[in-house]
Amino acid sequence: MTSLEKRLNPLGINVQWAKFTAGPQLLEAMNVGSLDVGAVGETPPIFAQATGILCFYC
């Protein structure tokens, strides 16, 4: 169990880790509701938004 998992577990938040081969696949997982948080490069969110996928990034 990682430090993040240990800190969130008492709050009732279950952390499950997933690996993606590239940003577009990660953003599609977010689009269909299979993923809540992820990190990608600069370009994938631009293309995702161009196709109508709602995503927020900072």
C-alpha positions in Angstrom: 0.0 0.0 0.0 1.4 3.4 -1.0 1.5 6.5 1.2 -1.4 8.0 -0.8 -3.5 4.9 -0.4 -2.8 4.9 3.4 -3.8 8.5 3.7 -7.0 8.1 1.7 -8.2 4.8 3.1 -9.6 6.2 6.4 -11.7 8.6 4.3 -13.3 5.7 2.5 -11.5 6.4 -0.8 -10.2 3.3 -2.6 -7.2 3.9 -4.8 -6.6 1.6 -7.8 -3.6 2.2 -10.1 -3.7 1.7 -13.8 -1.1 2.0 -16.5 -1.8 3.4 -20.0 0.5 3.2 -23.0 -0.3 6.8 -24.1 -2.3 9.9 -23.3 -5.2 9.3 -25.8 -6.0 5.9 -24.2 -6.0 7.5 -20.7 -8.3 10.3 -21.8 -10.7 7.9 -23.4 -10.8 6.0 -20.1 -11.7 9.3 -18.4 -14.3 10.0 -21.1 -16.2 6.7 -20.4 -16.0 7.1 -16.6 -13.4 4.4 -15.9 -10.8 6.8 -14.6 -11.0 9.9 -12.3 -7.4 11.3 -12.4 -4.5 11.1 -14.7 -1.5 12.8 -16.2 -0.7 13.2 -19.9 1.4 15.4 -22.1 0.3 18.7 -23.6 -1.1 17.6 -26.9 -3.6 14.7 -26.1 -6.0 17.0 -24.2 -6.1 19.4 -27.2 -7.2 16.6 -29.5 -9.6 15.2 -26.9 -11.3 18.6 -26.6 -11.5 18.9 -30.4 -13.5 15.7 -30.5 -15.9 16.9 -27.9 -14.4 15.2 -24.8 -14.8 17.4 -21.7 -11.5 17.5 -19.8 -9.9 19.9 -17.4 -6.2 20.3 -17.1 -3.7 22.6 -15.4 
